[in-house]
Amino acid sequence: MSHPKNTTAPQKAQQPLLTTATEFMTAATENRHPFAVQAGIPAAEALSIAYELLGAVDGITTACIDREADAYALVAIRFLAASSQALVLACATSIEQGGAQ
């Protein structure tokens, strides 16, 4: 008695989730973006960096609540939040498409 042949092809390995290029922080006088997330960074790494940056936002914000906030702290919060947002956005397309890039 012969065994039936396996007709199901093995699944392809899932493509790694990678970032897409994402610019942020538009220059005040021109429509240029001096900062950007580069394409091709593993999404897990980018999200981990965003998590760490948001931890810094939390720490600076807490310090601002405990004492009077200065302009430098507010600029730092804005930059760290924008950086985190750009990292998450750079991962979004890859995650939505399930790695099909």
N, C-alpha and C positions, 0 to 999 in steps of 0.2 A: 504494500500500500504506500503510495507516495504522499508526501506532505504538500498541502497547498502552498503556492508561492506567495511570498509577502508582496502585495501590490502597493502598499503604502510607502511612499518615498520618505526617507528620513527628513525631519524638519531642518530647515536651514538654521544655523546659529543666529540668534537675534543680534541685529546690528547694535553696536554700543550707542547709547544716547549721547549726542554731542551738542554743544552750543552752536547757535548761529550768531553771526556778527551783529552786535547791537550797540549803537552809539547812545551816549547820554551826556547830560550837562552841556546844553547849548551855550555858546559864548554870548555874552550880553550884547555885544555890538554887531555881531554877524551871525548868520545862520550856519555856523560850523560847530562841530562836536569835538572838543579836545580829548575826550575820553571815550573808550569803547571796550566792549568785551569781544575778544577774538573768537572767531569760529573754530570749531574742532576741539574744544576743551570738553573732557568728559562731564556730562551733566551732574553726576554725583559729586564731582570735585567742585564744580561751580556752585552747586547748592550748599555744599559744606562751607565754602568761602562766604556766601551770602549769610548763612547762619552765624558765622563768627562776626561778620560786620554788624549784623543786627544786635548781637550781644554787646558790641562796643557802643551802639546807639543807646541801648538800655542803660549801660553804665554811665555814659555822659549825661543822659537825661536825668538819671537819679541824682547825679552830682549837681545838676542845675536846679533841681527841686530843693536840694538841701542847702544850697547857697544861691546867691543871685547869679543868673546866667549871664555870661559875657558873649560878645559877638563871635569870638573865635569858637566857642562851644556850639553855638547855633549853626555856624557855617560847617563845622565838622559833622554835626548831626545831619544836616541837609545832604552833604556829600556822601556820607556813609549810607544813608537811606537810598539815595539815587543809585549808588553803586550796587547795593543789594537788589533793588528793583530791576536794574539792567541785567544782573546775573540770572535772576529768576525768569525774566522775559526771554533771555537768550536760550533758556532751556525749554521754554513752553512749546515751541514748534516741534521739537524732537519728541517731547513727551506726548503731545497730542497725536502725533503720527505714529507713535509706538516704535520709534527708531528708524522708520523708513524715511531716509533723507535723500 
